[in-house]
Amino acid sequence: MKVNTQSVNFTADKKLIAFIQKRMDKLDMFYDKVIQSDVYLKVQNTSDKENKIFEAKVNVPGDSFVVKKQCKTFEEGVDMAVSSLERQLKKRKQKLRSYI
């Protein structure tokens, strides 16, 4: 799957981008018709510890899913967002099966 990663207010290192690609590739196991995904990494300038925002938009034929998570680390945000996307993709696949 093609993952477009954009980082806002900072530069993401290669390890983080590779981690995101690896985790997003696992979504293909749950729904194989994923076209592409856009990932936005943002850092807010606040004193709050949970100042990192991970936002993912996954495009599938006829629809798109958007997940936004705010956490202490980007890795934690990626894990939470991917598990949420897994649930959404499974639900969509189940709906499509019920129409057949």
N, C-alpha and C positions, 0 to 999 in steps of 0.2 A: 504494500500500500504506500502511496505517496504521502509523506507527511511534510507539510510546510511549517517550519518553526520560525517564529518571530519573537525577539526579545525586546521589551520596551524598558527604557531607562537603565539598561546594563547590557553587557555582552555575555552571552551564554557560552560556556566552554564545551569542548567536543564530547566530553564524558556525559554531560547532561543531555545533549542532543542525541547521542547514541542510546542513552537510557530511555529517552522518550520514544525514539523510533522502535526500540525493542518491545516496549510495553504496548505501543499502539499496533504493532504488527500482530499481536496476540488477538486483536479484535477480529481478524480474518477467520479465526477458528469458529466464532459464533455466528458470523454473517459474512458470507464470502462475496457479496456484491458491493462492498464498500468501494467507492470511487476514489476519494481522497480525503484528507483531513488537514485542517488548519489549526495550529497550536500557537497560542499567544502566552508569553511569559511576562508578567509585570511585577515590578517591585514598587510598593507604595512607600512614600517617605513619611512614615509615622513611627511613633515610639512603641507601638504595639508589636508583640513578637510575631504574630501571624500577619506578616506584611507581604507575603508572596502570593500572587494570584496566578493560577493555572486555568486557562480557558481553552477548550477544545471544541471544534466544530467538525463533525463527521458527516460527509455527504454520501447518501445512498440514493439509488434511483427513485425519484419521486418525493424525496424527503431529506431533511437534514436534522441532526441532533446536536444540541449545544449544551455543554456542561461547563460550569464555572465553579472552581474550588479555591478557597483561601486557607492557607496553611503556614506552618513554620518553615518548611522546606519544600522545594519544588518536587522532590522525589515523593514526598508524602501526598502532595496534590495530584501528581500523576497517578499514583496507585488508587486514590479515592475516585478520581475522574474515570479511570479505565474500568473500575468495577461498576460504576454507575452506567457507563456506556454499554458494558456487557449486558446489564439487566435490560436496558432499553432496546438493544439489538435483538436479544432473545425474545422480548415481548413482540417486537415487530415481525420477527420470523414466525412466531406462533400465530399471529393474526393473519399473515399471508397464507399459512397452511390451512387455516380454518375456512378460507374462501375457496379452496380448491376442492 
